[in-house]
């Protein structure tokens, strides 16, 4: 994918072109034991269907499916995947105590034009022998994916890279996220504040506060990730890149009058 020795293009620039977080170039996808990876795949699928299932319900569900697990293992795996076991909404990381929190600004707000509201979130991407994390920035009104990045860890860098790529094109009036430490960090918040963009954050435990990107994850998982069994980071990157292009330019959305997002966002 990235060629450090035989290319005239610097590694950092190659990663930018590929949409790959720079940290992911230097590390392999995070790994677990074969059994844990299998359990994580099952948990991922079940949690997408039943986002209100935490450890107490997920554990007997897995047992009923024939897996001999206890609640400690399920809790461990859900923590790795970033699935919040207490609240009914996915929460890929808890906010740091000193980080800023912002109120939720979208309740009752009519969203009727592109670039009025953007949203972001992180989701777990399974692979045959490991896993990655995917962050995306979308335009709420049109569902258009403005940018995305893959990483082997839930750090702040790959989220900032995705944000800065999106802002290089346009900027929103309001930017919405959850209260994860990546999005409440001074560096991430600073990028938005420097541009005088209003910041909105989901209320903890409110599964519908960021519903548009939750729907995006459902589409990505069922229409791409679950149909593939990525062997490498390159395969994951290529598959998601192709799907994002399809999603933006070809996939018809009923809520958009059976038009693709690009026809609303770009051709407005």
Backbone bond lengths (Angstrom), bond angles and torsions (degrees), N, CA, C in turn:
res aa  C-N    CA-C-N  psi(-1)  N-CA   C-N-CA  omega(-1)  CA-C   N-CA-C  phi
1 X - - - 1.456 - - 1.516 109.93 -
2 X 1.357 117.56 -67.33 1.446 121.72 177.34 1.514 108.22 -100.03
3 X 1.318 118.46 132.83 1.449 122.91 -176.11 1.518 109.70 -113.09
4 X 1.356 117.63 102.45 1.460 120.17 -175.09 1.516 114.29 -77.08
5 X 1.316 117.67 -25.92 1.457 120.46 -171.03 1.517 114.45 -104.73
6 X 1.305 117.90 -21.50 1.458 120.04 -170.84 1.516 113.28 -117.93
7 X 1.303 117.75 12.21 1.451 120.15 -178.15 1.518 110.21 -121.27
8 X 1.324 116.32 145.41 1.459 120.98 176.12 1.524 111.47 -82.02
9 X 1.313 116.48 -10.09 1.464 120.72 179.81 1.521 109.17 -87.72
10 X 1.337 118.79 126.57 1.470 120.55 179.64 1.529 111.95 -56.65
11 X 1.338 115.90 151.33 1.458 121.25 -178.61 1.527 110.97 -56.75
12 X 1.336 117.22 -42.51 1.466 120.68 -178.61 1.519 110.57 -59.85
13 X 1.358 115.79 -42.97 1.466 119.16 -179.18 1.521 110.92 -68.50
14 X 1.362 117.17 -37.54 1.462 119.95 177.99 1.530 110.05 -61.48
15 X 1.330 117.05 -42.02 1.459 120.37 178.89 1.522 110.78 -63.11
16 X 1.342 116.85 -38.91 1.460 120.13 178.62 1.520 110.76 -63.96
17 X 1.325 116.88 -43.03 1.457 121.28 -179.68 1.522 110.87 -63.35
18 X 1.341 115.92 -39.44 1.463 121.13 -177.61 1.524 113.09 -80.60
19 X 1.330 117.28 -12.00 1.456 119.28 -176.48 1.512 111.61 73.99
20 X 1.326 117.37 26.36 1.464 122.54 -177.66 1.513 109.04 -105.79
21 X 1.318 116.49 129.63 1.460 119.68 177.02 1.525 109.19 -59.23
22 X 1.345 117.63 137.31 1.459 120.44 -175.98 1.524 111.89 -59.09
23 X 1.334 116.84 -34.68 1.462 118.80 -179.98 1.520 111.70 -63.97
24 X 1.325 117.47 -28.48 1.465 120.92 -178.63 1.518 112.11 -72.58
25 X 1.335 117.23 -19.25 1.462 119.67 177.92 1.517 110.79 -68.90
26 X 1.323 116.04 -35.56 1.454 120.35 -173.34 1.522 113.72 -88.96
27 X 1.312 118.30 -11.98 1.460 121.17 -175.76 1.520 111.83 -126.39
28 X 1.327 114.52 154.63 1.455 120.68 174.97 1.535 108.90 -83.47
29 X 1.333 117.39 160.30 1.468 118.91 176.33 1.522 110.54 -56.37
30 X 1.326 116.10 144.43 1.454 120.01 178.10 1.518 109.82 -59.79
31 X 1.327 117.04 143.94 1.457 120.79 -174.82 1.520 110.68 -126.09
32 X 1.324 114.45 161.47 1.451 123.64 174.57 1.523 106.91 -143.70
33 X 1.333 117.61 178.49 1.450 120.68 176.27 1.525 108.67 -66.99
34 X 1.344 117.85 156.23 1.469 120.36 178.71 1.531 112.99 -53.57
35 X 1.340 117.37 -40.98 1.465 119.91 179.96 1.523 110.52 -65.94
36 X 1.316 117.10 -44.59 1.454 119.52 179.76 1.527 111.83 -63.77
37 X 1.332 116.94 -37.68 1.466 119.76 177.32 1.522 110.84 -63.85
38 X 1.341 116.35 -39.75 1.462 119.61 176.98 1.522 110.80 -64.08
39 X 1.327 116.33 -43.15 1.461 120.45 178.64 1.533 110.89 -63.66
40 X 1.311 116.87 -39.16 1.459 120.84 179.65 1.521 110.95 -64.87
41 X 1.318 116.57 -37.27 1.467 119.30 177.31 1.530 110.55 -63.51
42 X 1.344 115.49 -43.70 1.461 119.55 -179.66 1.532 110.44 -66.79
43 X 1.313 116.87 -44.50 1.465 120.70 179.04 1.519 110.34 -60.24
44 X 1.316 116.89 -42.12 1.467 121.27 179.88 1.525 110.73 -58.07
45 X 1.324 116.05 -47.26 1.462 120.25 -179.09 1.529 111.44 -66.61
46 X 1.327 116.74 -43.05 1.456 119.75 -178.07 1.532 111.63 -70.12
47 X 1.327 116.63 -37.11 1.454 119.65 -178.80 1.522 111.66 -67.81
48 X 1.342 116.21 -32.69 1.460 119.41 178.05 1.530 109.87 -65.96
49 X 1.332 116.38 -34.04 1.466 120.38 177.46 1.530 111.08 -79.24
50 X 1.332 116.09 -35.43 1.466 121.32 -172.78 1.530 109.41 -128.39
51 X 1.321 118.61 71.01 1.463 120.72 -174.89 1.519 114.33 -65.81
52 X 1.332 117.12 -11.61 1.458 121.07 178.05 1.520 111.91 -89.57
53 X 1.334 117.73 2.49 1.463 120.91 178.78 1.528 109.56 -87.38
54 X 1.311 116.12 115.57 1.445 121.92 172.17 1.514 109.70 -97.92
55 X 1.328 117.09 -162.70 1.463 121.77 -177.62 1.529 112.88 -58.20
56 X 1.348 120.19 -44.59 1.474 119.85 -176.79 1.526 113.54 -59.59
57 X 1.337 117.48 -33.42 1.463 119.81 179.45 1.521 112.45 -92.80
58 X 1.336 116.62 -34.19 1.462 119.48 -178.53 1.521 111.14 -66.46
59 X 1.331 117.48 -34.55 1.461 120.36 -178.21 1.534 112.15 -62.97
60 X 1.336 120.47 -53.64 1.476 119.05 177.29 1.526 112.53 -65.72
61 X 1.322 118.00 -28.92 1.462 119.91 176.85 1.519 110.21 -61.86
62 X 1.332 116.95 -44.76 1.463 121.08 178.62 1.532 110.65 -66.70
63 X 1.320 116.55 -38.40 1.468 119.67 178.08 1.524 110.85 -63.20
64 X 1.321 116.40 -40.12 1.464 120.21 178.35 1.526 111.50 -65.71
65 X 1.325 116.93 -21.44 1.461 121.42 178.12 1.520 111.82 -89.30
66 X 1.357 116.01 0.23 1.460 120.34 175.50 1.512 115.42 101.74
67 X 1.328 118.56 5.79 1.462 121.29 -179.74 1.533 109.76 -94.34
68 X 1.322 116.24 128.54 1.456 121.17 179.20 1.523 108.64 -87.17
69 X 1.313 116.24 90.62 1.465 121.49 -177.32 1.522 110.01 -129.31
70 X 1.315 115.27 155.28 1.462 119.94 171.85 1.523 108.69 -113.51
71 X 1.314 116.10 172.14 1.457 119.40 -173.73 1.526 112.20 -65.80
72 X 1.361 117.43 -28.45 1.462 119.77 -179.50 1.531 111.16 -65.87
73 X 1.339 116.76 -40.13 1.460 119.04 178.82 1.528 110.59 -68.26
74 X 1.315 116.80 -42.87 1.463 120.38 179.69 1.529 109.97 -62.60
75 X 1.320 116.46 -42.66 1.463 120.27 178.83 1.525 110.81 -62.01
76 X 1.335 116.66 -42.14 1.463 121.91 178.72 1.523 111.16 -61.16
77 X 1.314 116.93 -46.44 1.460 120.57 -177.13 1.529 111.82 -69.39
78 X 1.312 117.08 -39.89 1.460 119.64 178.48 1.526 111.12 -66.23
79 X 1.334 116.34 -31.91 1.458 119.90 177.24 1.534 109.48 -67.58
80 X 1.340 117.38 -43.67 1.463 120.70 177.92 1.518 110.80 -59.77
81 X 1.322 115.90 -41.43 1.457 121.03 -177.56 1.518 112.57 -75.90
82 X 1.334 115.67 -13.23 1.449 119.29 -179.41 1.508 113.20 83.14
83 X 1.315 117.54 22.20 1.462 120.95 179.33 1.515 109.08 -93.96
84 X 1.315 116.29 117.84 1.452 122.71 -177.88 1.521 109.84 -73.32
85 X 1.321 116.21 121.79 1.463 121.58 -173.37 1.520 113.68 -83.89
86 X 1.324 118.89 -14.99 1.459 120.90 -175.03 1.509 111.52 -98.14
87 X 1.325 116.00 -44.56 1.454 120.54 -175.82 1.518 109.97 -94.78
88 X 1.345 118.18 153.98 1.450 120.59 -175.89 1.512 114.10 -76.31
89 X 1.320 118.63 1.66 1.452 121.10 -179.68 1.517 109.92 -113.45
90 X 1.321 117.18 145.56 1.437 120.32 173.40 1.519 109.02 -59.54
91 X 1.328 116.66 137.70 1.454 121.32 177.86 1.517 106.64 -141.90
92 X 1.320 116.71 94.61 1.453 120.48 -169.48 1.521 114.15 -69.55
93 X 1.301 118.15 -13.16 1.452 120.24 171.75 1.513 109.11 -163.34
94 X 1.297 116.14 144.82 1.452 119.91 179.54 1.528 109.12 -80.20
95 X 1.334 117.07 150.34 1.453 118.85 179.10 1.520 110.79 -69.14
96 X 1.333 116.24 144.81 1.452 119.60 173.10 1.522 108.96 -72.11
97 X 1.317 115.93 148.12 1.457 120.88 -173.01 1.528 112.43 -57.88
98 X 1.348 117.24 -37.07 1.451 119.68 -176.22 1.510 114.93 -88.54
99 X 1.319 118.27 -3.64 1.458 120.93 -176.37 1.525 111.72 -77.85
100 X 1.329 114.69 155.71 1.455 120.28 -178.25 1.526 111.48 -76.28
101 X 1.312 116.42 144.01 1.462 122.90 172.85 1.531 107.75 -116.88
102 X 1.307 116.16 147.35 1.455 120.80 -179.04 1.530 109.11 -128.44
103 X 1.316 117.96 151.81 1.473 120.58 -179.21 1.523 111.72 -71.94
104 X 1.314 114.70 157.86 1.462 121.43 175.61 1.525 108.62 -79.07
105 X 1.338 117.07 122.26 1.459 121.72 -172.21 1.527 114.14 -104.14
106 X 1.331 118.00 -1.88 1.465 119.54 -170.58 1.520 114.01 -97.35
107 X 1.322 118.11 -8.29 1.467 119.55 -176.95 1.530 110.34 -63.90
108 X 1.320 115.75 117.62 1.454 121.70 179.32 1.517 114.61 77.85
109 X 1.330 117.40 3.48 1.465 120.91 -178.89 1.526 110.37 -83.41
110 X 1.323 119.84 122.62 1.468 120.99 174.45 1.530 109.22 -69.36
111 X 1.313 116.61 121.56 1.470 120.67 178.91 1.523 106.46 -106.56
112 X 1.326 116.29 106.79 1.458 120.69 -168.50 1.517 115.15 -131.52
113 X 1.342 117.38 17.26 1.463 119.18 179.48 1.528 110.28 -159.40
114 X 1.325 117.53 151.59 1.460 120.78 175.53 1.528 111.35 -61.89
115 X 1.320 115.82 151.57 1.460 124.59 177.97 1.526 113.39 65.30
116 X 1.306 116.74 12.25 1.462 119.42 172.49 1.530 109.05 -77.40
117 X 1.351 115.83 -45.16 1.465 121.53 -179.96 1.526 109.02 -138.30
118 X 1.326 115.90 130.59 1.460 121.68 168.04 1.529 108.07 -110.40
119 X 1.328 115.78 157.47 1.463 120.31 179.35 1.517 109.85 -139.08
120 X 1.322 116.62 155.72 1.458 121.25 178.04 1.521 110.28 -142.92
121 X 1.325 115.53 158.57 1.461 121.75 177.29 1.527 107.66 -167.84
122 X 1.326 115.81 169.65 1.465 123.44 178.01 1.519 108.48 -121.72
123 X 1.320 116.91 142.02 1.459 120.27 174.79 1.522 109.89 -136.81
124 X 1.333 115.17 158.48 1.468 123.87 179.91 1.522 109.33 -83.68
125 X 1.348 116.68 134.33 1.470 122.47 177.84 1.518 109.02 -117.53
126 X 1.293 117.28 115.91 1.456 120.85 -176.79 1.528 110.76 -80.11
127 X 1.331 114.82 150.18 1.453 122.97 174.10 1.521 107.28 -133.53
128 X 1.328 116.53 172.22 1.459 118.92 -177.89 1.525 111.22 -65.88
129 X 1.331 117.08 -38.63 1.461 119.81 -175.71 1.521 112.13 -126.33
130 X 1.310 117.22 30.77 1.451 119.74 179.60 1.514 110.59 169.52
131 X 1.314 115.70 -160.67 1.461 118.68 179.37 1.522 109.73 -157.49
132 X 1.309 115.32 158.73 1.457 123.93 178.03 1.518 108.55 -130.68
133 X 1.319 115.97 173.85 1.455 121.79 174.37 1.527 108.71 -121.63
134 X 1.315 114.83 140.23 1.456 122.15 -179.25 1.520 109.53 -117.27
135 X 1.335 116.38 128.55 1.452 121.26 172.60 1.526 107.48 -115.04
136 X 1.314 116.70 144.52 1.461 121.14 178.36 1.516 109.59 -140.76
137 X 1.323 114.83 152.23 1.461 122.40 172.65 1.520 106.82 -118.50
138 X 1.336 117.37 125.92 1.462 120.36 -178.56 1.526 110.88 -126.75
139 X 1.316 114.43 154.13 1.457 121.04 170.60 1.520 107.15 -84.15
140 X 1.332 116.50 123.11 1.472 121.52 -172.63 1.521 111.64 -62.46
141 X 1.323 117.57 -44.43 1.461 121.13 -173.27 1.534 111.84 -67.68
142 X 1.331 116.74 -47.40 1.467 120.41 -174.39 1.529 113.65 -93.98
143 X 1.348 117.22 -12.19 1.472 123.22 -174.77 1.526 112.32 70.10
144 X 1.305 118.38 9.40 1.467 122.55 -176.80 1.526 110.36 -69.42
145 X 1.351 117.39 131.00 1.456 122.50 177.25 1.520 108.03 -82.56
146 X 1.316 116.48 112.48 1.461 121.82 -176.50 1.523 112.37 -82.12
147 X 1.317 116.79 -34.42 1.460 121.09 -179.33 1.514 109.65 -165.69
148 X 1.332 115.93 163.47 1.460 120.81 177.58 1.527 109.16 -159.57
149 X 1.307 116.26 159.51 1.455 123.42 177.59 1.521 109.55 -147.30
150 X 1.336 115.57 149.96 1.457 123.06 172.61 1.520 109.06 -109.32
151 X 1.332 116.58 145.95 1.453 120.86 176.69 1.518 109.20 -150.03
152 X 1.329 116.12 157.39 1.459 119.73 176.20 1.524 111.92 -92.16
153 X 1.329 116.69 -0.26 1.461 120.39 177.29 1.520 109.05 -145.54
154 X 1.329 115.73 158.85 1.459 120.52 -178.17 1.527 110.00 -90.85
155 X 1.332 115.89 60.37 1.449 119.05 179.20 1.528 110.18 -89.25
156 X 1.305 116.09 178.26 1.459 120.70 -178.11 1.515 111.45 -83.78
157 X 1.337 117.20 -28.33 1.463 121.34 -172.78 1.510 113.01 -57.33
158 X 1.334 117.72 -47.83 1.457 117.92 -174.83 1.520 111.68 -70.27
159 X 1.342 116.71 -25.19 1.467 119.90 175.32 1.527 111.08 -71.52
160 X 1.331 116.29 -40.08 1.458 120.42 177.92 1.527 110.62 -66.57
161 X 1.326 116.85 -39.20 1.462 119.98 178.39 1.524 111.06 -60.84
162 X 1.333 116.59 -42.94 1.464 120.38 178.75 1.526 110.45 -64.77
163 X 1.327 116.57 -43.04 1.467 121.08 179.47 1.524 111.12 -61.70
164 X 1.316 117.27 -47.28 1.462 120.50 -177.52 1.528 111.94 -65.56
165 X 1.338 116.53 -34.66 1.473 118.86 176.14 1.522 110.68 -63.81
166 X 1.323 116.21 -44.13 1.466 119.42 179.65 1.530 111.00 -64.08
167 X 1.331 116.91 -41.83 1.458 120.92 -177.95 1.520 112.81 -70.87
168 X 1.320 116.75 -17.68 1.466 119.73 176.83 1.528 110.92 -69.99
169 X 1.337 116.97 -15.86 1.467 121.35 -178.63 1.530 110.53 -98.17
170 X 1.305 116.23 -54.51 1.463 122.83 -179.86 1.517 107.49 -150.55
171 X 1.324 117.32 -172.46 1.448 118.99 172.60 1.527 109.74 -148.80
172 X 1.342 115.97 152.18 1.477 120.10 -177.63 1.521 111.78 -92.40
173 X 1.311 114.41 169.37 1.458 119.70 171.43 1.530 109.65 -79.93
174 X 1.339 116.05 -38.97 1.468 122.63 -178.63 1.526 108.73 -129.72
175 X 1.326 116.50 140.40 1.460 121.41 176.85 1.515 108.23 -121.49
176 X 1.350 117.26 122.30 1.462 122.08 -175.97 1.532 112.02 -111.27
177 X 1.327 116.00 140.34 1.465 122.00 176.98 1.521 108.41 -150.74
178 X 1.344 115.70 178.36 1.455 118.45 170.62 1.535 108.25 -86.62
179 X 1.320 116.68 -171.18 1.458 120.59 -176.92 1.525 112.47 -97.63
180 X 1.331 116.87 23.89 1.459 120.70 177.88 1.520 111.92 -61.36
181 X 1.329 116.05 154.60 1.463 120.67 -176.03 1.519 112.12 -62.61
182 X 1.347 117.26 -27.75 1.467 119.05 177.74 1.517 110.96 -63.32
183 X 1.332 116.31 -41.30 1.459 120.91 -173.40 1.533 113.42 -88.89
184 X 1.325 117.20 -15.60 1.462 120.18 177.11 1.524 111.62 -99.09
185 X 1.329 117.24 -1.33 1.464 120.40 -179.39 1.520 110.35 -65.36
186 X 1.319 115.79 151.92 1.463 120.89 -179.28 1.530 111.55 -59.72
187 X 1.333 116.68 -37.33 1.465 119.84 -178.00 1.520 111.26 -67.20
188 X 1.325 117.24 -44.71 1.460 120.58 -179.04 1.530 110.31 -67.73
189 X 1.327 116.00 -48.63 1.465 120.51 179.80 1.525 110.62 -61.48
190 X 1.334 115.82 -36.37 1.457 119.92 -178.84 1.522 113.39 -62.48
191 X 1.326 116.60 -36.40 1.470 120.30 178.28 1.530 110.04 -60.10
192 X 1.319 116.49 -41.10 1.466 121.39 -179.91 1.527 111.42 -72.91
193 X 1.319 116.50 -43.54 1.468 119.73 -177.59 1.519 112.00 -66.90
194 X 1.322 116.40 -32.47 1.469 119.43 178.54 1.524 111.60 -63.72
195 X 1.329 116.14 -23.02 1.465 120.91 179.62 1.532 111.75 -103.61
196 X 1.322 116.63 7.70 1.469 122.41 178.78 1.533 112.08 58.85
197 X 1.334 115.54 38.29 1.460 121.73 176.69 1.526 108.56 -91.24
198 X 1.311 117.16 131.08 1.460 121.18 178.94 1.532 109.71 -70.34
199 X 1.320 116.37 137.35 1.464 121.79 -175.25 1.522 109.93 -108.10
200 X 1.328 114.99 130.42 1.464 122.44 178.44 1.520 108.20 -123.59
201 X 1.329 116.79 139.93 1.463 120.46 178.53 1.522 110.50 -132.28
202 X 1.346 114.96 140.77 1.461 121.15 180.00 1.519 111.01 -58.62
203 X 1.329 115.59 145.22 1.454 119.50 169.45 1.513 108.75 -70.79
204 X 1.314 118.79 140.16 1.466 121.26 -177.67 1.526 110.06 -61.96
205 X 1.315 114.80 129.71 1.453 119.76 177.56 1.518 114.40 86.00
206 X 1.332 117.91 3.16 1.464 119.78 -178.81 1.521 108.64 -99.04
207 X 1.326 116.15 100.88 1.457 121.93 -172.08 1.520 113.64 -66.83
208 X 1.330 117.88 -21.84 1.464 120.08 -174.77 1.521 113.41 -100.72
209 X 1.323 118.87 1.59 1.455 120.43 -177.05 1.527 112.35 -65.08
210 X 1.309 117.29 -32.80 1.472 121.22 179.84 1.529 109.09 -119.52
211 X 1.318 116.31 47.28 1.458 122.21 -168.33 1.521 113.43 -61.84
212 X 1.337 118.21 -32.69 1.458 119.46 -176.63 1.522 112.08 -64.40
213 X 1.320 116.89 -42.43 1.464 117.72 -179.70 1.524 110.94 -77.84
214 X 1.330 117.68 -25.85 1.459 119.56 172.69 1.528 109.93 -63.53
215 X 1.317 117.04 -39.31 1.463 120.51 176.22 1.522 111.14 -66.31
216 X 1.336 116.77 -36.10 1.462 119.93 176.57 1.518 110.32 -61.00
217 X 1.338 117.59 -46.03 1.464 120.12 -179.64 1.525 110.98 -60.69
218 X 1.307 116.42 -38.57 1.464 119.32 178.66 1.532 110.42 -61.98
219 X 1.321 116.54 -42.57 1.465 120.63 178.84 1.523 110.85 -65.62
220 X 1.331 117.28 -45.38 1.462 121.28 -179.88 1.518 110.70 -60.01
221 X 1.336 116.78 -43.52 1.464 120.05 -176.59 1.535 111.22 -69.01
222 X 1.337 117.29 -50.14 1.458 120.16 -173.51 1.524 113.00 -76.92
223 X 1.315 117.60 -29.49 1.461 119.86 -175.18 1.525 113.57 -99.00
224 X 1.342 117.26 -9.55 1.464 120.10 -179.99 1.524 112.08 -135.94
225 X 1.317 118.26 -65.51 1.461 121.53 -169.14 1.526 112.29 -63.12
226 X 1.339 117.70 -47.07 1.458 120.12 -177.49 1.525 112.80 -69.95
227 X 1.313 117.43 -18.39 1.464 120.73 178.85 1.528 111.82 -86.89
228 X 1.319 116.19 -11.96 1.468 121.35 -177.97 1.516 109.33 -114.73
229 X 1.308 115.37 168.75 1.458 121.63 173.75 1.521 105.77 -137.37
230 X 1.328 116.08 75.86 1.457 121.02 -172.96 1.526 111.49 -54.53
231 X 1.326 115.66 131.26 1.460 121.12 178.31 1.524 111.33 -89.64
232 X 1.333 116.76 -34.79 1.458 121.31 -173.81 1.525 110.15 -136.73
233 X 1.328 114.68 168.77 1.460 119.95 175.18 1.517 110.22 -60.91
234 X 1.328 116.69 -37.82 1.469 120.65 179.09 1.515 111.13 -60.48
235 X 1.330 117.27 -44.28 1.463 120.48 179.18 1.523 110.83 -63.53
236 X 1.327 116.35 -41.26 1.462 120.07 178.73 1.524 110.10 -63.52
237 X 1.325 116.35 -45.65 1.454 120.43 -179.89 1.533 110.94 -61.14
238 X 1.342 116.32 -48.15 1.468 119.79 -177.98 1.528 111.33 -63.28
239 X 1.348 116.40 -41.42 1.453 119.78 -179.27 1.518 112.36 -65.18
240 X 1.329 116.30 -44.86 1.463 119.86 -179.34 1.523 110.78 -69.75
241 X 1.315 117.49 -38.52 1.467 120.48 177.68 1.531 110.66 -59.66
242 X 1.323 116.25 -45.62 1.463 120.12 178.85 1.523 110.68 -63.64
243 X 1.336 116.29 -40.88 1.465 118.91 -179.27 1.522 111.34 -66.85
244 X 1.327 118.09 -40.90 1.466 120.85 178.93 1.516 110.63 -59.45
245 X 1.332 116.63 -41.42 1.470 120.12 177.59 1.526 110.50 -62.60
246 X 1.332 116.37 -44.20 1.465 120.56 177.54 1.526 110.91 -62.60
247 X 1.329 116.03 -45.45 1.463 121.22 -177.78 1.524 110.56 -60.81
248 X 1.309 116.96 -45.50 1.462 120.66 -177.47 1.521 113.89 -71.27
249 X 1.335 116.21 -38.97 1.462 119.93 -167.75 1.523 116.14 -108.59
250 X 1.333 117.51 -17.37 1.461 119.49 -174.98 1.528 114.49 -127.83
251 X 1.326 117.32 -34.14 1.464 119.76 -173.24 1.530 110.17 -67.04
252 X 1.323 116.19 124.47 1.458 121.65 -177.93 1.526 110.19 -86.24
253 X 1.331 116.41 131.92 1.454 122.24 -179.33 1.524 109.49 -110.54
254 X 1.301 115.82 125.27 1.463 119.86 -179.97 1.522 111.52 -57.82
255 X 1.347 116.03 -40.81 1.464 120.27 -178.20 1.525 112.64 -67.97
256 X 1.341 116.73 -15.96 1.472 120.76 178.55 1.527 111.17 -102.48
257 X 1.337 116.27 19.10 1.459 119.03 -178.45 1.515 111.93 71.68
258 X 1.348 115.71 34.41 1.463 123.06 -178.96 1.527 111.26 57.16
259 X 1.300 115.12 45.78 1.459 123.09 173.44 1.522 108.60 -121.49
260 X 1.342 118.87 153.93 1.463 120.90 176.03 1.521 110.78 -78.71
261 X 1.328 118.20 156.61 1.461 121.32 -178.16 1.523 114.62 -54.65
262 X 1.339 117.21 -39.57 1.466 119.86 -177.57 1.521 111.88 -60.58
263 X 1.326 117.19 -32.59 1.462 119.64 -178.85 1.522 111.74 -68.69
264 X 1.327 115.73 -20.82 1.464 120.41 177.59 1.535 110.47 -92.97
265 X 1.320 116.11 -45.13 1.459 120.13 -172.91 1.530 112.96 -78.94
266 X 1.330 116.87 -48.34 1.464 120.52 -174.48 1.515 111.71 -84.87
267 X 1.323 116.64 -37.02 1.449 120.15 -173.52 1.525 112.45 -98.36
268 X 1.311 115.77 24.85 1.477 119.17 -179.17 1.528 110.18 -68.20
